[in-house]
Amino acid sequence: MENLIEVRDLGYEYPKNEENKEEDTTALRGVDFTVAPGEFVGIIGHNGSGKSTLSKLLNAIILPTKGQVLIKGMDTKDPENLWSIRQTAGMVFQNPDNQLVATIVEEDVAFGPENLGVEPAEIRRRVDECLATVSMGEYRRQKPHQLSGGQKQRIAIAGILAMEPECIIFDEPTAMLDPSGRREVMETIKKLNRDKGMTVLHITHYMTELIDADRIIVLDGGQIVMEGTPREIFRQVTALKAIGLDVPQMTELAFLLRESGFDIPDDLLHIEEMAGALCP
């Protein structure tokens, strides 16, 4: 199966500026990974680890200073590939207000396909389908500023879906939301991956959002320091904490219980698993 995303020996340096007169700042170096169609890949790392830089490189917002990023075989360095890349890999940012451009919800969702020259009847179909996918159909005539943060983010996701990408890159989409909003957005992301077969790259600070991911990539100091399934990654509690990261609550509890002498698995992720381990 051909990979949807290929990252090869990727490096990026932010150039000198007024605040950093001494030298260029290396944000990423030697990063290699691939993403297959339909995968749900999580990317985690402490502040300054290179996560947001990586997301911008994947969407050709910035270009590598070393190595390659290929989106469905298209090199992000080739300017002729720009719009095809952004149609293939959509992006949802941290602040939904930065992606909402219209005064009515359905007009906002229609904005992308209108600019792609899609026929009006097809736009109507896409708007209705995408709003239904994110469970926001009843809000189609609402003003975006009247919605909650989680609802706004779901509208932003619908706007990306309306352009029919094969992959969506989520750059900390729940960072500015309350627990209820985070839950709404994560349910939508999982639904897109599970039911629609959409490829998802999810960059987040919230470890519990990735317990159902296919794979997790851990960044530190601009490099990949771990890669594996959620169970393989999160069981390394001491190593993750050493680079400033947390683990899901159940994994942390299992770690503390094992330190106290309880004989339970060290890779528990879900409450049900913990209950089963404590009360078999």
Secondary structure, DSSP 8 states (H G I E B T S, - for coil): ---SEEEEEEEEEE---SS--SS-EEEEEEEEEEE-TT-EEEEEE-TTSSHHHHHHHHTTSS--SEEEEEETTEETT-GGGHHHHHHHEEEE-S-GGGT--SSSHHHHHHHHHHHTT--HHHHHHHHHHHHHHTT-GGGTTS-GGGS-HHHHHHHHHHHHHTT--SEEEEESTTTTS-HHHHHHHHHHHHHHHHHH--EEEEE-S-GGGGTT-SEEEEEETTEEEEEE-HHHHHT-HHHHHHTT----HHHHHHHHHHHTT----S---SHHHHHHHH--
